Amino acid sequence: MNNKKSLKLNQASEKFSQLNYINRRDFMKLSIVERRRILEEQAEAMLEHYQQDQEWQELQTGDIIEY
C-alpha cells in the first residue's frame, strides 16, 4: 500500500474512532435514536473513505481461480 493510500486510511480510521467513542455497554444504554445517530455518523465517515479508495473495488473484479 503506498503512503498516500495509507495516510487516507489512517485519517478515516481516526475520524471513525473519534466519533463518539464509548464502550459497548454504555452504547447499549443509549436510546435507539441516539444509537442510530452515532451509527449514521460512523457510516458516513467510512463511506467517504471507501468512495476515495478504489483499490477495494479493483480486488473484486478479478477472475476466481479454484484449485
Secondary structure, 3 states (H helix, E strand, C coil): CCHHHHHHHHHHHHHHHHCCCCCHHHHHHCCHHHHHHHHHHHHHHHHHHHHHCCHHHHHCCCCCCCC
